[in-house]
Amino acid sequence: MRLVLVPMLEDKNTVLELARLLSRVYPGATVEAVDKEMEPPPGSYNEARGQYRSEQILFAAAALREALSTDAVLVVAGVDAYADALNFVFGEALLGEGVAVVYTPRLRPEYYGYEPDKELFMERLLKESMHELGHAFGLEHCPNPLCVMSFSNSILEVDYKKPAYCTRCAAKLMSKGITVSKEYILE
């Protein structure tokens, strides 16, 4: 499996670090970060809300996946986004289609008035990337609150879950030919 990470208004070093982490999660995959940044799609910014419409970014990511001829694409976007009836999203994916986006602003401690904490930010980014990639690979939300596939409605729920798939979710990924490192599977 080939997974390509694409920055969109996000620091390229953050994307490179995430690629390194994801290559540990999915040891059988080729994980790479591209240098060229994706531009926000025209009309995706809602000025009244001060946010981007996630669906438009997701569809642009799907077109990018086709152009790159890759199994999966993850856009790492340094913008705040919303979807349908949700005030915000940490990320979004096209279920089973190899396309996902994560949004970094609300994963940063400083968004909530705390000091910057790169380690905490990267852990949150890894969790949400694993979550959205799980959807992109066909997984639904998991009822296990510790599983990375559990739904997160707040940053507290992101922090509560582990950067690991439960055994059931990991088995589903492996049945699709996606290897998950044992250190990223809940015991």
Rosetta blueprint (number, residue, H / E / L):
1 M L
2 R E
3 L E
4 V E
5 L E
6 V E
7 P E
8 M E
9 L L
10 E L
11 D L
12 K H
13 N H
14 T H
15 V H
16 L H
17 E H
18 L H
19 A H
20 R H
21 L H
22 L H
23 S H
24 R H
25 V H
26 Y L
27 P L
28 G L
29 A L
30 T E
31 V E
32 E E
33 A E
34 V L
35 D L
36 K L
37 E L
38 M L
39 E L
40 P L
41 P L
42 P L
43 G L
44 S L
45 Y E
46 N E
47 E L
48 A L
49 R L
50 G L
51 Q E
52 Y E
53 R E
54 S H
55 E H
56 Q H
57 I H
58 L H
59 F H
60 A H
61 A H
62 A H
63 A H
64 L H
65 R H
66 E H
67 A H
68 L H
69 S L
70 T L
71 D L
72 A E
73 V E
74 L E
75 V E
76 V E
77 A E
78 G L
79 V L
80 D L
81 A E
82 Y E
83 A E
84 D L
85 A L
86 L E
87 N E
88 F E
89 V E
90 F L
91 G E
92 E E
93 A E
94 L E
95 L L
96 G L
97 E L
98 G L
99 V E
100 A E
101 V E
102 V E
103 Y E
104 T L
105 P H
106 R H
107 L H
108 R L
109 P H
110 E H
111 Y H
112 Y H
113 G L
114 Y L
115 E L
116 P L
117 D L
118 K H
119 E H
120 L H
121 F H
122 M H
123 E H
124 R H
125 L H
126 L H
127 K H
128 E H
129 S H
130 M H
131 H H
132 E H
133 L H
134 G H
135 H H
136 A H
137 F L
138 G L
139 L L
140 E L
141 H L
142 C L
143 P L
144 N L
145 P L
146 L L
147 C L
148 V L
149 M L
150 S L
151 F L
152 S L
153 N L
154 S L
155 I H
156 L H
157 E H
158 V H
159 D H
160 Y H
161 K L
162 K L
163 P L
164 A L
165 Y E
166 C L
167 T H
168 R H
169 C H
170 A H
171 A H
172 K H
173 L H
174 M H
175 S H
176 K L
177 G L
178 I L
179 T L
180 V L
181 S L
182 K H
183 E H
184 Y H
185 I E
186 L L
187 E L
